[in-house]
Amino acid sequence: MSKTILAVDDSPSMRMLLRAALTERGYAVAEAEDGVAALEWLDSNAPHLVITDINMPRMDGFGLIEELRTRPRFRDMPILVLTTESSDEKKARARQAGATGWIVKPFDPEKLASAIRRVSH
Amino acid sequence: MNAPAATTLHRPPEQRINVLQGTSFVTDDPAVVLTTVLGSCIACCLYDPHARVGGMNHFLLSEPRHGRMRDDGEAERYGLYAMELLVNEMLKRGASRSWLRAHLYGGANLHAGMHAIGTDNGRFARDFLIKDGIELSQANIGGNTPRRVDFRAALGQVRCRIVQADARIDENRAPQPPRSSGDVELF
């Protein structure tokens, strides 16, 4: 059974690109448009890993990560941030919130797949 | 009865900012005019009439190799990056995704007989706006002549002119993603 990855990004184009890159590598992909939609989906699903953007409406990536880390069943789940942001300050904030890794867009599908493999338990 | 005093519309001094290929700029300052000259590149101008903020980017998909666009998704990833940078900066300045209005300019095919990269750029930009649900208010793309675009971003006012074919166009450089693009850092 393929592992499921939740892709959280407010851009449908970016979600489509992620879906294409990940399904090609054997993953099942679920999508959410922001942190709120992600939490709703996560109420009844348990993905293998979450990839989240930072800048999103309603709930941004920082808020999503912080919220997930308060929930015991998501405490150890890998969460990769995929963002256009590259400032050290935001990277440190993501790390403090509980992110597992930080990837700067535009992403290289091979590097993304490699990161997923490295953080997979 | 005194005659009403003459009123003069006050327009702040204009500040022109040249938006070079691979960059974007967002502002809520009505004095700022974003300007660029385009050949096959695309400039997307976004405006939120409620937040009164606007911005422009200027991008070119990957250069064609051996007469063909690369088909490994790299071009699309770069174009998406250019669009997302602009959209994100608009949202940070108070714009709302649902109020964004877009104008597209450029996408000319300047050199007959070569791959129609301008057409590819225009198609990509239109597709992005459709997929991301951003309303396209105006498009002046295609053809075979360069354009100059002046965008008073905070007011949403655009002027697009055809310019001489030998106009200096900032399209000599290959697309330059950020130095850190694609980098992975695991904590």
Interface residues (C-beta under 8 A of the other chain):
Chain A: D10 S11 P12 S13 M14 M16 L17 A20 A21 N55 P57 T84 S86 K91 R95 A99 T100 G101 W102 I103 V104 K105 P106 F107 D108 P109 K111 L112 S114 A115 R118 V119
Chain B: G73 E76 R77 Y78 L80 Y81 M83 E84 L85 V87 N88 L91 K92 S96 R97 D127 F128 K131 D132 G133 P177 P178 S180 S181 G182 D183 V184 E185 L186 F187
